[in-house]
């Protein structure tokens, strides 16, 4: 009988130990940073300046997305799709009242012929124009409207035809 009690006691101690280890591992996994948080080590910082002829990559460009339509979550969904292509996530929110006329997509930048803005615009199609406008948020701004259906197949890098910025 004493041998059986000893085995039961050891088994109980081992099971409690496994429970404690499992709890610690689970807590670490639960409290670990989520991809896209400030602690994400895979995200690169944006390139503050691009010279003519430089290669502009999605990982060099910060993009902020704003919703001008009435489809809830459209800006966030678009931001996620752009981040999946390697763009750095900027701000997300509702578009200002003066952008209510955007039906499809409008790409905004503060500099004329900005290569980063051209790369972003290509993600929405070859016919999307880039406009110069006051700064709304971080990096290149995208305003999406109700007729926006999704990104198109587009390059993840391109040569700069003029100097510009990625941030």
Backbone torsions as a table, in degrees:
resi	resn	phi	psi	omega
1	UNK	NA	-37.1	-179.5
2	UNK	-66.3	-33.6	177.8
3	UNK	-65.9	-37.5	-179.8
4	UNK	-68.7	-38.1	178.0
5	UNK	-66.0	-37.9	179.5
6	UNK	-64.6	-43.9	178.9
7	UNK	-64.3	-42.3	178.5
8	UNK	-62.7	-42.6	178.8
9	UNK	-63.4	-44.9	178.5
10	UNK	-64.4	-42.7	178.7
11	UNK	-60.4	-43.6	179.4
12	UNK	-63.2	-42.3	178.8
13	UNK	-63.9	-43.1	178.7
14	UNK	-63.1	-44.2	-179.5
15	UNK	-65.3	-39.4	176.6
16	UNK	-64.8	-40.0	176.9
17	UNK	-61.5	-43.7	177.1
18	UNK	-63.1	-38.2	178.3
19	UNK	-63.9	-42.0	179.0
20	UNK	-65.8	-46.5	179.3
21	UNK	-62.1	-44.7	178.2
22	UNK	-61.2	-39.4	177.7
23	UNK	-64.1	-41.2	178.7
24	UNK	-65.8	-45.1	179.3
25	UNK	-63.0	-43.0	178.8
26	UNK	-63.2	-41.1	179.2
27	UNK	-64.3	-41.5	178.5
28	UNK	-63.5	-41.6	179.2
29	UNK	-66.5	-37.6	-179.1
30	UNK	-70.7	-35.3	-176.9
31	UNK	-95.6	3.3	179.1
32	UNK	-70.3	152.0	178.6
33	UNK	-62.0	143.9	178.7
34	UNK	-90.8	145.6	177.4
35	UNK	-54.9	133.2	-178.1
36	UNK	98.8	-14.3	175.3
37	UNK	-72.5	169.6	178.9
38	UNK	-59.3	-26.1	-178.1
39	UNK	-86.2	5.6	-178.0
40	UNK	-72.0	114.2	-176.0
41	UNK	-80.1	-9.4	180.0
42	UNK	-83.3	-16.4	-178.2
43	UNK	-81.4	133.3	178.8
44	UNK	-96.6	159.9	176.8
45	UNK	-81.9	153.7	-177.2
46	UNK	-76.7	154.6	180.0
47	UNK	-87.5	115.6	-174.8
48	UNK	-70.1	-17.4	-179.3
49	UNK	-146.3	140.1	179.8
50	UNK	-127.6	129.0	178.6
51	UNK	-94.1	158.3	177.2
52	UNK	-57.4	131.8	-179.9
53	UNK	91.4	-12.9	177.2
54	UNK	-67.5	154.3	175.7
55	UNK	-88.5	121.0	178.5
56	UNK	-100.0	123.7	-179.5
57	UNK	-111.5	157.9	178.8
58	UNK	-58.8	-34.8	-178.0
59	UNK	-69.9	-8.1	178.4
60	UNK	-97.1	-3.3	-169.5
61	UNK	-119.0	126.7	173.5
62	UNK	-90.9	135.8	-178.9
63	UNK	-128.7	130.8	172.4
64	UNK	-109.5	138.2	-175.7
65	UNK	-122.8	135.0	-178.8
66	UNK	-128.1	141.8	-176.7
67	UNK	-97.3	118.9	177.7
68	UNK	-102.4	-0.6	-179.0
69	UNK	-103.3	-168.3	179.9
70	UNK	-109.1	11.3	176.5
71	UNK	-84.3	111.7	-177.2
72	UNK	-63.4	133.8	176.1
73	UNK	82.8	3.9	-176.5
74	UNK	-63.3	-41.3	-179.8
75	UNK	-65.9	-43.7	179.6
76	UNK	-64.2	-41.5	178.5
77	UNK	-64.1	-43.3	179.1
78	UNK	-64.3	-41.1	177.9
79	UNK	-60.5	-41.6	178.8
80	UNK	-63.8	-41.3	179.0
81	UNK	-64.6	-41.2	178.1
82	UNK	-67.2	-40.2	177.8
83	UNK	-63.5	-35.4	177.5
84	UNK	-64.6	-23.4	176.6
85	UNK	-89.3	-0.8	174.4
86	UNK	106.3	-2.9	178.8
87	UNK	-69.4	150.7	176.9
88	UNK	-81.5	131.6	-177.8
89	UNK	-73.9	128.7	175.4
90	UNK	-106.0	-135.5	-178.4
91	UNK	-85.8	155.7	175.7
92	UNK	-135.4	138.3	178.1
93	UNK	175.3	-165.4	177.5
94	UNK	-86.2	145.6	-180.0
95	UNK	-71.9	153.2	176.0
96	UNK	-64.0	159.8	-175.9
97	UNK	-58.0	-32.3	-178.5
98	UNK	-75.1	-2.0	178.2
99	UNK	-104.9	12.2	-176.7
100	UNK	-64.4	-18.6	-178.7
101	UNK	-81.5	-2.7	179.1
102	UNK	-72.0	119.7	-179.0
103	UNK	-98.6	-39.6	-176.7
104	UNK	-110.2	-89.8	-179.3
105	UNK	-145.6	142.2	171.4
106	UNK	-132.9	128.6	177.9
107	UNK	-104.6	128.3	-176.4
108	UNK	-120.4	145.6	175.1
109	UNK	-147.7	164.9	-180.0
110	UNK	-93.2	-9.4	-177.5
111	UNK	-121.6	139.9	177.7
112	UNK	-70.3	142.3	179.1
113	UNK	57.7	35.7	-179.8
114	UNK	-70.3	117.0	-178.4
115	UNK	-64.6	-31.8	178.2
116	UNK	-65.1	-42.2	179.0
117	UNK	-66.1	-36.8	177.2
118	UNK	-63.2	-41.0	178.7
119	UNK	-64.0	-41.7	177.9
120	UNK	-64.0	-45.7	-178.2
121	UNK	-59.4	-36.9	179.8
122	UNK	-62.1	-24.8	179.7
123	UNK	-67.5	-18.5	-178.4
124	UNK	-105.0	-4.2	179.4
125	UNK	130.0	159.3	-176.7
126	UNK	-70.2	-22.9	-175.2
127	UNK	-93.0	0.0	179.6
128	UNK	-75.4	126.5	-178.4
129	UNK	-92.2	154.4	175.8
130	UNK	-105.1	131.1	179.8
131	UNK	-114.9	147.1	174.8
132	UNK	-90.5	128.2	-177.0
133	UNK	-151.4	164.5	175.6
134	UNK	-59.5	152.4	-176.7
135	UNK	-68.5	125.6	177.4
136	UNK	-98.5	-34.6	-175.4
137	UNK	-162.4	-161.6	-177.4
138	UNK	-71.0	133.3	173.6
139	UNK	68.2	-147.0	178.8
140	UNK	-79.9	135.9	-179.5
141	UNK	-101.7	140.6	176.3
142	UNK	-124.1	129.8	174.9
143	UNK	-113.5	123.3	-178.9
144	UNK	-109.7	141.3	179.1
145	UNK	-114.0	-175.9	-175.2
146	UNK	-62.5	-27.3	-178.2
147	UNK	-84.6	-3.1	178.3
148	UNK	-69.9	127.8	-176.3
149	UNK	-109.8	-23.6	-179.0
150	UNK	154.1	171.7	179.6
151	UNK	-75.5	158.9	177.3
152	UNK	-110.8	167.6	175.8
153	UNK	-65.3	126.6	-174.4
154	UNK	-151.5	160.9	178.5
155	UNK	-68.3	153.5	176.7
156	UNK	-100.1	2.1	176.6
157	UNK	-158.0	156.1	175.6
158	UNK	-160.9	157.5	179.1
159	UNK	-78.8	139.8	178.8
160	UNK	-77.8	124.8	175.7
161	UNK	-84.6	-14.9	177.8
162	UNK	-150.8	164.1	177.4
163	UNK	-69.1	151.3	-179.7
164	UNK	-169.5	-160.2	179.8
165	UNK	-133.3	160.9	175.6
166	UNK	-111.4	-11.3	-174.5
167	UNK	-99.5	NA	NA
